[in-house]
Amino acid sequence: MTHISHYPPVCNALEADNGALRDAILYHLQYSCGSTKKEATQGELARAVMLAVRDLLTERMLATEKRYQQHNAKRLYYLSMEFHLGRTLGNVLANLGLTTLLARTMEELGVDLEEIREQESDGALGTGGLARLAACFLDSLATLDMPGFGYGLKYQFGLFRQELVQGYQKELPGRWDTEHNPWLISRPDEVFAIPMYGRVEPSRGRNNRYAPVWQDQKFVLGIPHDMPIAGAGGKTVNTLRLFSARSADAFDIQIFTANDYFQAIRHQLFSESVSKMLYPSDVDDQSLEMRLKQEYFLVACTIQDIMKKYLKTGGEISNFAQNTAIQLNDTNPALAIAELMRCLVDEHQLDWDNSWDITRATCAYTSHTLVPEAYEKWPVQLFEKVLPRHLQIIYEINHRFLHEVRLRYPDDENAPTRMSLIEETGGRQLNMAHLAIIGSHSVNGVAGLHSQLLRDNVFPDFADMFPERFSNKTNGVTQRRWLYKANPPLANLITSAIGNEWIIRAETLSRLDEFAADSQFQKQFAETRNHNKRSLADHIMRVTGLVINPDSLFDVQIKRVHEYKRQLLHLLYIIHCYRAIIEDGEPPQVPRTHIFAGKAAPGDPAAKLIIKLINNIGQVINRDTRTRDMLKVVMLPDFGVSLAEKIIPAADLSEQISMAGTEASGTGNMKLAMNGALTIGTRDGSNIEIMEEVGADNFFTFGLDADTIEELRTENSYNAWDYYADNPLIRRAVDCLDSDMFCQEEPGLFRDIFASLMYEGDYFFHLADLESYIDTQQQVNELYTHPASWRKKAILNIARSGKFSSDRTVMEYAETIWQLKPVV
Ligand code: GPW
């Protein structure tokens, strides 16, 4: 059961006092922005509004902290290198129930609230679903009144902004201002000094115990900045704490007054670069060291902070784990295990076994991937240079662990090699996933299939040794941002039918089931969709100049661009439709607009070429008069939370077509289903569970399953040429990539894609699924010609999406991993 203490929001009291909010805004306009109502720019007005709203949050944040202290509550720390928050204002207003009051206030002041909201840029301190999941969890934790805190880095440069220049992705700095961000409360007085580099000297400590001393380190300072996170109802306001790096020398006047002024500044730049930018996942060698320092910096600041807070409450070290849970968002923060051990053993002089018990009882690890390259490994040599003491600790963990492995599997002489923290092949490397598993009491995947594949294929040895550690926690998304805030017309319709409880109890969406076939409700539902589709069409017109037919089927694929997500499969279908129109004179049964959005990793040429291909296909098709209103292809630039909020409410069809066994979960699939899009999807990640929930009749599935793909791969029996030879339609579509049909101006541009599909074994088996995909798209068309049936299925998707609320996910973590309780 979801627990909620306060709904409707506590701020409703404010509604009565119309003047207070206005006064607060005018106050900040004058005293925080140094401006007047008459002179203020839109940016200053937006800032004043945000600061006024932040004041409300700050009060509640302090009250929340006091409540947690009074209850001596257990706390959860969610460690993540990435948080993708999106805009904050609209979400806070919704959660505090202040939307109408602010709208009224702004009207009174003669200011357009929409314009003010558009002033805010997305907090994009992350790249993909993993980062957005962390943000959804924070929303749910606060809504559930649970003491759960995010810990991350305040990058100066977060996710890049994407422009499309002649169809090519161009990367520009993001707009989120981390220096003067109105939501962040900086706390320079709570600075932490983080040691790195140096060397370890053996020495004798107390009681003649061996006590290694880490010395000659360099220090980087960590400054915390707190972002208030308001739950629905606004009673609980937690924080997301982000650290920025500062040079220790800047505080050491000595160095600046000594001779080498420039040397001092150089060192300062060097230290501050630690939180300079969010690293793309494809790190090159040169930045490896910086990335390691970043991960360690986050972990070290966090552990110091947690320990300080814990000791301040008068807690005994031996009870630490009873009061503290740490969740590691993938392996990036897994060094927390080594750092917590160092803290307990070296700084609190606890013995090894006790320290290890505490560490394991505190930490838990979530894996988010099946892609082998995404598993982090550090060259031991590099690690030793940056973190010599941590390496010693890891060696000791490994030594003791491998001893256990030998006792447990005496006849399996390779077991220690397979399970070691240190891999000896291909240069010595530290395997972070192994550290995360050994040092945690819980390991989970993010969808049923993913968790099963982790156990069976990725970590079979560990699953055998510690079966009780492994579990599944299917991802979820917050319905407050993704439905309530993003789609007001639909949210209002739902509330008018079933009341507003769904906002905090998504399972009550099931009450919509009985409305699915109701013609009156269907009519109203269709009106919300039309409204949303027209708004998106306007947006597309503004951004791309393209006129699209709002009555066409909006077929949406929005996510990072990566080969495994198979945007190419979708493109091959579009090419197929195009040629059917122009060569066979076969117009499609229903007009479609294919809408893409997504960023490629800056160092992923294959993904970047796919972006170019989407654009070029669009160029050719959209200009071709023979396709008229029947087929359009749009790529919207700069995908992120705010753009997703515009596209999702207008989507008819959600493309979730990764090769089975590659997408850990997916969360865009949940957001789209929750907003009434039907899914065309493979049996991958959480698609499987979405299909189970909404019913196979209300979901279009196609393609090979993960087992079959695994078989094809082990037997080495996938041959693209078989599919090419057998099906002339496939051949006709694929051949376009070998020709210059979509690249007249740059001949041969897409031949690499053709080669990857046909000559290079295509790791993602596009052609194996293409025929079944085309057939299933035909079923989609068929259904779209029966609006009542389509709408019924769409409404059933919404009604049955309750399971995919992050409130449910967070409750599961809280009950089975964190032992975390609401504090009211
Ligand atoms: F590779 N995910 C992501 F596992 O967005 F680390 N970034 C990442 O770096 C990784 C995973 C990593 C995504 C998964 O691809 C997606 O399937 C999943 O739904 C999401 O994380 C949240 O669990």
Residues whose N, C-alpha, C, O or C-beta is under 5 A from the ligand:
A	BS01	GPW	G128 G129 L130 A131 L133 D330 H368 T369 A374 V446 E663 A664 S665 G666 T667
